[in-house]
Amino acid sequence: MSYQDIHVVTGAFGYSGRYIARRLLDRDCAVRTLTNSTARRHDFGDRIEVHPFHFGEPEKMRRSLAGASVLYNTYWVRFNHKGFSHAEAVRNTISLFEAAKAAGVQRIVHVSITNPSEDSPLEYFRGKAALERYLRDLGVSYAILRPAVLFGKEDILINNIAWLLRRFPFFGVFGDGQYRIQPIYVDDLARLAVEQGLSRENVVINAIGVETFTYRQLVATIGEIIGKPRRIISVSPTCGYVLSRVIGRLVGDVVLTREEIEGLMQGLLYVNAPPAGQTRLTDWVRRHADTLGLRYTSELARRRDRTSRYASN
C-alpha cells in the first residue's frame, strides 16, 4: 500500500475524519469520503470524492468502496437518541466492514475507545468491543485506535467545560472527581491513523495524549488557563445528571448521559500505557484561551443540521 492508493475516510466533513482527510490530502493522496452529510460545507473544494453511506444497501456501499486500499473508520454515535442508537451504529459499522472486504479494501483503520469490553454494562463500551472483535475476525488487515477523549477546534467536551466555567460561579464534579482522563489532540490521532494506513501489521493502539488528569484537575486547569477559576464541588452522580439535564433543556442538547458519567467514574477513559499523542492539552488551551468556551457546542445541532460547516471553538 502507498499514499498513491485511494484512501476512504468516513465523515471527512465532521470532526476526526476531517483531520485524517486533511493529512492524506497534504500527502497528495486520492481521498474519498462516505458520509451522512453529503451537502455539508467544507474546506476541501473538489479534492474529495463524496458518497453517501448507503447503510442497508450492501451493493451500493461496496461500489462506493471499489478501488480503495485503505478505509479509515470514524463512524459512531455518542449516545442513544430518537433517530440513532448504539445498536444501529454497530449494525451499520458491520455492514461497512463487510462492504470493505467485498470491495477488496486491504487495510481498515478503526477508531474505537479505551477499555472496551463485551461484558461492560455500558452499551457504548460494549458496542465498541463487539466491533473490535468483528474486525479482528474479518480477515482484513487492521489497526484499532483507542482514544479516550479528543480535543481540538471542533471539540465538544473540553469546549463545553470551558463554557460552563465562563457562566457559572462553581463547577460540579461527580463524586470525588479523582477518576482519570487522557485527552489526545485530534490531529495527533489523525497522524497516527494515517501512519497506520501504510502498515499491514494487525495492531491495537491505546491512542492517549501526553498528559493525564483527574477530572477535578482537568476542570481546574482549564478554569485557570482561561481566566475563570471556579470553586469545584462534589455532587452525586444522580444530582450531576439532573443538573446536566436542566442545562441540556436550556441549550437544546444532551450535555451528558448517565452512561458517560458512569464511564468517567469507572476510570474507563484511562489506561496504563505510553502516550501516542504529542500535543499537550494545557499548551493547546493556552493558545485558544481567548475563544475556548465562548459558545456552547451542541451534538444534536450538528446532527440536525447536515449542511453547515463544523464551527471552530
N, C-alpha and C positions, 0 to 999 in steps of 0.2 A: 504494500500500500504506500501511497505517496500523497503529497499535498496536491498533486495534479489530478487525483481522482475526484469524483463527485462526493461531496460531504453533505449529508442531510441533517438539519438541526430542527428539532421540534420547537415551536414557539419562538422563532427568531425575532419576532416583533415585541416579545414580552420582556422578562427580566433576565434570568441567567442565560436563556437562549440567545438574547441579543449580544451578550458579551462573547459567547462562543462563536457566533456568526461573524462578529467583527474581527476576531483574531484570525479566523480562517480567511476572510477576505483580505486581511493585511498580508497574508501569505500567498495571495493571488489564487486561492482555491476556487473551484466551482462549487457554489453553495446553493442548496435547495432547502426550502422550509415546508414543513407540514404544520398547519395552524388552524385554530378555530376562528381566527381574526384576520381573514384574508384582506379585508379593507382597512385594517389599522394603519394609520400614518406612521412612517418610519423614516430613517435617515439613509437607507441603503440604495435609494434610487431604483434602477433596474438591474442591480448586481445580484439579486437573489431571485431564483425561480420559486414561485409561490404555488402551493397546492393545499386544498383543504384536507383534513384528516381522513374523511370517508370512513369513520368508525362504522362497523356493521356492514361494510361493503368490501370484503377482502380483496376482490379482484381489482377494484379501483385503487385501493391502498397499495397493493403490490405494484401496479403500474406507476404510482407516484414515487415509488422507491426504486424503480428499474434503473439499472446502470450505476447505482450508488455503491461505494465500497464501505463507507462508514456512516452509521446512524448515531447521533448524539441525542439522547432522550432526556428531556427536562419535564415532560408532561406529567402532571399530577394535580390533585385538588387539596387545598389546605384543610377543609372541613366539610362535613355533610350539610347540605342545604337544599332547598327546593330547586330542582333542576340539575343538581350534580351531587355526587356522593363518592365516597372512597370505593365502595363496591363497584360502581360503574367505572371508576378510574382504573381499577385492577383489570376488569374485563377489557377495557379499551387498550390498555397497555399490552396485554397478552395478544390481542389482535394485531397491534403494531409490531410486536416481536415476531409473530408468525408471518406477517406480510414481509418483513425484512428478510427473514430466512428464505421465503419463497422467491423473493426478488434477487437473491444471490448476494445480499449485503455480507461483507466479510467480517465486520467488526461492529459491536454495539457498545457505546459508552453510555452508561446509565446512571442517572443521578438518583441516589437513594437517601438514606437518613442514618445518623448514628444510632447504634443499638437496636436495629430491627429484630423482631422476634415473632415467630408464628404462634408463640404461646402468650404473647402480650395481651392484656385486657384492653389495650388501646388500639382501635381499629387502624389508625394511621400507621403505627409501627408494625402491626400485624400484616397489613396490606403490602407495605414495603418489603417485608421479609418474604412474603409469598411470591412477589415479583422477582426478587433476587434468586430464589430457588428455581423459578421457572426459567429465568435467563441462564442460570448455570447448567440446566438440563437441556437447553435448546439445541446445542451443537454448533453454536456460532461463537467465535472468539469474542470475549467480553472484558470490559473494565467497569467495575462498580465503584462509584464515588460516593462516599458517605459524609456529606457536610452536616454540621449541627444547625447553625443559623448563618444566613448570608447577610452581608451589609454592603451598601452601595448607594448610588444616587437615586435609584428607583425602589429602595428598600421600604418595607412596611414596619417591621418590629422596632428597629433602632430609631427610625424616624418618629414613630408614634410614642415611644418612651419619651423622646425629647419634646414632642408636642404636649404630652401630659405634664411634663416638668415645667413647661413655659406657662401653663394655665392654672395649675393648682398649687396650693401652699404646702402640700405634703404628697408623698407617693407611697402607696401601699404595696408591700411585697407579701407573697403568700407564705405563711409560716415564718420561719427564721430567715429565709432568703439565702441560706448558705449552700444551696444546690448550685452546681457549677455549669458554666456555659462557655463555648469556644467558638466565637463568631469568625467566619472566614470571609475575606473580601471577594465579591462576586467575580472580579476579573482574575483573581488568583485561582478560583475554581475553574474558570474558562481556560486559563493557561494549562492547568492540569488536564482538563478534558481533551484539549487539542493535542497535547503531548501523547496522551493515551490513545488517541485516534491513529497514531502511526504504528503502534505496537500490535503484536499478536498474542502476547502473553496474557493469560487469564489472571486478573488481579482484583482484589478488593482493597480499596484505599480509604482510610479514615481522613477525609478532607477537612481537617480542622485548622483553625487560624493560629497565629503566633501567640496570642495572649489568652489566658484562661482567667475568668472572673467568677466569683459567686454572683448570683443575680443581684444581691444587695450592692456589691461592689460595682457591678455594671451600671446600675441606675445612678449611684453616687458619682461615678466617674463621668458619665455623660452630663449630669447636672453641673458639676464643677466646670467642665470644659466649655459648656455653652453659657456659663454665667448665671445659671439658675439652680444653685444648690438648694435642696429641699429637705425637710425633715422626712426620714424614711420610717414608716411604721409597719409593724407586722399585723396582718389581718388573716383571718381564717380563709381557707380555700373557698368556702361557701360564700362568705362575705365578699371576697375579692371577685368571685364570679358574678354576684349580684351587681356589684358596682360596675363591672365591665359591661353588663347588660344594659344598665342605665345609660352609660356613656355611649354604648352602641346605638341605642334608640335616638340619642341626640345627633349622632353623626350618620345614622343610616347604614351601619355596618356591623359586622361581627368582630368585636375587638379581640376577644379571647374566648376559647371554648373550654369546657370542663376538661376535655382530653388534653388540651395544650397545657393547662395548669398542672394536671397530674403528671404529664411527661416531664415538665420542668422539675417538679418536686421530687420525682423519682430519679433525677440525675441522668436522664436519657440523652441529654444534649452535651454530655461529657464522655470522653474516652481517654484512657491512659495510653497515649500514642504520641509520636513526634509530630510536630506541625507540618502540614502540607502547604500552608499559605506563607506569604512573605510580608504582607501588609498588616501593620498594627492598627487595630480599631482606634486606639487612642490618637494615633497620628492622623488617621482619616477624619475623625470627628473634629480635631483641631482645625484641619483645612476647611471644614464645612460648618464651623460653629455658628457662623452668622445666619445660615439658612436652614440648618437642620431643625426640623420640627416646627417650622413656621406654618406649615399646612399639614392637616391630617391626611394620611394616605389610606384610601378605602379599598379593601379587597373586593367587596361587592360592586363598587362603582366600576372597577376595571373589568369585571365580568359582564356587567350590563352594557357598558359602552365598548363596543368592538371596533370603533373607528379612531378614537383619539390616541395620540402618542402617549406612551407611559411618561408621566411627569417626573422630572428630577427634583429631589428634595434639596 
